[in-house]
Amino acid sequence: MPAGLFEPIHLADLTLANRIVMAPLTRNRADRNGCPTPMMTTYYQQRASAGLIIAEAAPVSPQGVGAFFTPGIYSEEQAAGWRNITKAIHATGGHIFLQLQHCGRISHPSLLPDNTLPVAPSALRPEGQALTYTGPQDFVTPRALETGEIADVVAQFQHGAKMARQAGFDGVEILAANGFLIDQFLRDSSNQRTDAYGGGAQQRMRLLNEILDAVIDLWPANRVGVRLSPENRFNSILDSNPQEHFDYFIGQLDTRQLAYLHVLEGDMGTQSRTLDYAAFRNSYTGPYMVNNAYNLECAQAAVTGNAADLVAFGVPFVANPDLVYRFEKNLPLNEADAATLFGGGEAGYIDYPCFSDEYDQLN
């Protein structure tokens, strides 16, 4: 009989209580030094009933920062702040991974040490604006990484993975999606290199493979996940043949026996899906996680129909700390306040009511 959304699942030696995952959600509530705050501990602890929490993207180095008030994972102080969060989740019996990020060209000199240019596979300026401490600023033309510098980027991810272990996470997710640095290497619109890291799909995947090799030196492969977004155009990125190219990437990842593959389906802006995601699912034999605008009905159908093993939810978890309970009882959901998604204080962050709170207020 097919497994249901609320049934446990094993990820290696971890047993998740259900197949509902809290997606990594950038909320810009860290301090100016990139350290997680006590308010962030409350936020994650409120949502600990998720089978797995994937904590928000954490830059692995000062070079990898791409927005204001984002929590990093490259200093002792940052790791100590994250440790408060992992302890709180483990105290409830929950599990939490950390998403490792390098923003690449999706940054701005004002966010980087000594106002240096952001780095990228190629010197191509993306459209859009960076969220800086002085307000939105247009992206700039990045500096193309020299071939000899790429080993340092790999070392940054390895250091972030090391600090994540120190902070008590159960595993890490490599962010190879959403237009950030690894995705910039994977996609042929942003990668126009002529060295060993550019050209065909095999060459464009080299950076991701080297990062995985470095991270797996510190973590078992079955505690490392990867996130991909084959047709998402967020952060001004696209690919000429995503079906063919990502089928290759996914097939290669399948050989690594990872914790899971996390696929953002379609485009975040339009929520349209034009690719054959069933083919991607068939190319990957390990735990397979889907994401992007799923509701309860679609999530149940995906799990029972073997289209996915886990379903990640973003905005619903923002507004519903008790999302698992609400789904299980088929209760109405709170609506998220878009004005408080990025930056700010407690409002729109840790003050969303659980269903029992709403019931008490009505009675």
C-alpha positions, 0 to 999 in steps of 0.5 A: 500500500502506498505511503501517505503524507503523514507516515514516517520515512527513513533518510539513512539512519534518521526517521522522520515523523512525516513527509512534510518538509519545511522548505528553506526560507530566507527571512533576513532576521539575522544580526549584522554579523550574520549570526542567528538571533534568539528570535530565529530560535523561536521561529524554528522551534515553533515549526518543529513538527515538520518531518524535516526542517531545511533551514534557510540558505546560509552563505559559506563565506563573506564572499558568498553573501548576497542580501542583508541580515542573512545568517552565515555559516563561516564563523564560530559566532554564527555556528554558536547561534545556529547551535541554539536552534538545532538544540531547540529542534532536537529537544522536540524530537525534530530534525534539521538540515542547513542549506549551504549557499554561495550567491555568486553574482546575486550580490552587490559590492556593498555586501562584500568585503572591501566592496569587491565585485561579486564573482560568477562563472562569467562576467554577465550582469543579471537583471534585478536588484540586491537587498542591501543595507541601504535599500535595493540596488541594481545588480552589477556586472560580476567578475568571472572566477579564474580557474585557479580560484575555483578550488577556494570556492570548493573549500568555502563549501567544505568549511561551511559543511564543517561549521554546520556539523559543529552547529549540530545540524543533522545534515546539509543541503547544497543549494544548486538552484534559484540562480545562485553560484552553483546554478550559475555554473549549471545553466548555459545562459550564465556559464560561457566559460571555455575552461574545464568548468564550461561547455557541455553539461558534464563540464558545467556540473564539475563545480557541483561535483567537486563541492559534493566530493569536499562536503562528503569528506566531512559528512556521510553522503546520506546526510547530504542533499542537493537542491535543483530548479531546472526551469526556475527563472528567479534571479535572471537565469535560464537554460537552453535545454533544461530537460536534457541537461537536468536529466543528465545532472540528476542521473549523475547525482543518483550515483552518489546515494545522497540523503535526497534530491530536492527539486523545485518544479516549474517557475517560482514567479509564474508557478508554470511547469513545462518540463517532464518532472516524472522523467526526472523522478524516474532518473533518481532512485533515492529519496525524492523531494518536490517543491513549489506551490503544493497544497495538501491535496497535491502533496498527498497525491504526489506521495501516494502516487510515488511522484515524490517521497517528501513534499517541501512547503514554503509560504504555508510554513511562514504563516502556519507554525502548526502546518502539519497539524492543520494539514492532518485535521484539514483545518483552514490556513493563515495567510502570509503577510507579504510585507513582512517576509523579508526583514523586520522584527517579530511581526509576521515572523513569530506571531502567527497563531496556531489553530488552538490560539485562534480557537481560544480567541473565538471562544 
